[in-house]
């Protein structure tokens, strides 16, 4: 038969190795949970920052065009378009804001030019864009991104 002291020593070594392996596995799981949690927080923070940037950008654009007849909402080729009038060197222009191919787009065009959605410049990622203008001069804008739709309302001063 074997030496009892040698068998006890072998059990101690196996127990220590098993305990170390358990500690290593649990530590790795804790790190992975932390990484997943941190990644989720970063994604939520980035989505919130993008939403804030969109709201501020659109608010500033609307405020800059807030004059009598300067803000309008219309449908062009089945796309909701926010039209912001401006004048440059005595010529009437309009900034068109709309959603096309998953992007919030902006296009500067001479007043009366035909609407081509592909001619705009990308502002931000957006799955949808809707705007409506009430008789009382309240502009409701809804921008969808990342599975959520954010809404905000602006009271036009010119109305």
C-alpha positions in Angstrom: 0.0 0.0 0.0 1.0 3.6 -0.5 2.5 5.9 2.0 -0.2 7.8 3.9 1.9 11.0 4.1 2.5 10.9 0.4 -1.2 10.5 -0.4 -2.1 13.4 1.9 0.5 15.5 0.2 -1.0 14.6 -3.3 -4.5 15.6 -2.1 -3.2 18.9 -0.8 -1.6 19.7 -4.1 -4.7 18.7 -6.1 -6.9 20.8 -3.8 -4.6 23.8 -4.1 -4.6 23.5 -7.9 -8.4 23.1 -8.1 -8.8 26.1 -5.8 -6.5 28.2 -8.0 -8.3 27.1 -11.1 -11.7 28.0 -9.6 -10.3 31.4 -8.6 -8.9 32.0 -12.1 -12.3 31.0 -13.8 -14.3 33.2 -11.4 -11.9 36.1 -11.9 -12.2 35.7 -15.7 -16.0 35.6 -15.5 -16.0 38.8 -13.3 -13.8 40.6 -15.9 -16.1 39.5 -18.8 -19.2 40.7 -16.9 -17.4 44.0 -16.2 -16.4 44.4 -19.9 -20.0 43.7 -21.0 -21.4 46.2 -18.5 -18.9 48.8 -19.6 -19.6 48.3 -23.3 -23.3 48.7 -22.7 -22.8 51.9 -20.7 -20.5 53.3 -23.5 -23.1 52.4 -26.2 -25.9 54.0 -24.2 -23.8 57.1 -23.6 -22.9 57.4 -27.3 -26.5 57.0 -28.4 -27.6 59.7 -25.9 -24.8 62.0 -27.1 -25.9 61.5 -30.7 -29.5 62.2 -29.8 -28.5 65.4 -28.0 -26.4 66.5 -31.0 -29.3 65.9 -33.4 -31.7 67.8 -31.2 -29.3 70.7 -30.8 -28.4 70.8 -34.5 -32.0 70.7 -35.6 -33.1 73.3 -33.0 -30.4 75.7 -34.1 -31.2 75.2 -37.8 -34.9 75.9 -37.1 -34.2 78.9 -34.9 -32.0 80.4 -37.6 -34.8 80.2 -40.1 -37.5 81.2 -37.7 -39.1 84.1 -39.6 -42.5 84.5 -41.3 -42.8 81.7 -43.9 -39.3 80.5 -43.1 -40.2 77.0 -41.7 -42.4 74.5 -43.6 -43.0 70.8 -43.6 -43.9 69.0 -46.8 -43.8 65.5 -48.5 -41.5 65.0 -51.4 -41.5 61.6 -53.2 -43.0 60.1 -50.0 -40.3 61.6 -47.8 -41.0 64.0 -45.0 -39.0 67.2 -45.6 -38.4 70.0 -43.2 -37.8 73.2 -45.4 -36.0 76.1 -43.9 -36.0 79.2 -46.1 -33.1 81.6 -46.3 -31.8 84.3 -48.7 -28.3 84.6 -50.0 -27.3 87.6 -52.1 -30.9 88.4 -52.7 -31.6 84.8 -54.0 -34.1 82.6 -52.2 -32.7 79.2 -51.0 -34.0 76.5 -48.8 -32.3 74.0 -46.5 -34.0 70.7 -46.7 -33.7 68.2 -43.8 -35.0 64.7 -44.3 -34.1 61.0 -43.8 -32.7 58.9 -46.6 -31.0 55.5 -46.6 -30.7 55.4 -42.8 -29.1 58.9 -42.6 -30.4 62.2 -41.6 -29.6 64.4 -44.5 -29.4 68.1 -45.3 -29.5 69.7 -48.7 -29.2 73.4 -49.7 -31.1 74.1 -52.8 -32.4 77.1 -54.8 -36.1 77.6 -54.0 -38.2 75.7 -56.5 -35.4 73.2 -57.5 -36.5 69.6 -57.9 -35.9 67.4 -54.8 -33.2 64.7 -55.2 -32.8 62.8 -51.9 -29.3 61.5 -52.9 -27.9 65.1 -53.3 -28.0 65.9 -49.6 -25.1 65.6 -47.1 -25.2 63.3 -44.2 -25.8 64.9 -40.8 -26.2 61.8 -38.6 -27.4 58.2 -38.5 -31.2 58.0 -38.3 -33.7 55.3 -39.2 -36.6 57.8 -39.5 -37.5 61.5 -39.5 -40.9 63.0 -39.1 -41.9 66.6 -38.7 -45.3 68.4 -38.3 -46.2 72.0 -38.0 -49.3 73.0 -36.0 -51.5 76.0 -36.8 -50.3 77.5 -33.5 -46.7 77.5 -34.7 -45.4 74.5 -32.8 -43.0 72.3 -34.7 -42.9 68.6 -33.6 -39.8 66.7 -34.8 -39.3 62.9 -34.3 -36.0 61.2 -35.1 -35.7 57.5 -34.9 -32.3 55.9 -34.3 -31.1 52.7 -32.6 -34.6 51.3 -32.2 -35.9 54.4 -30.3 -37.7 57.5 -31.5 -36.9 60.8 -29.9 -39.4 63.6 -30.1 -39.0 67.3 -29.3 -41.2 70.3 -29.9 -40.2 73.9 -30.8 -42.4 76.9 -30.5 -41.7 79.1 -33.5 -41.4 82.7 -32.6 -42.4 84.0 -36.0 -46.0 82.6 -35.9 
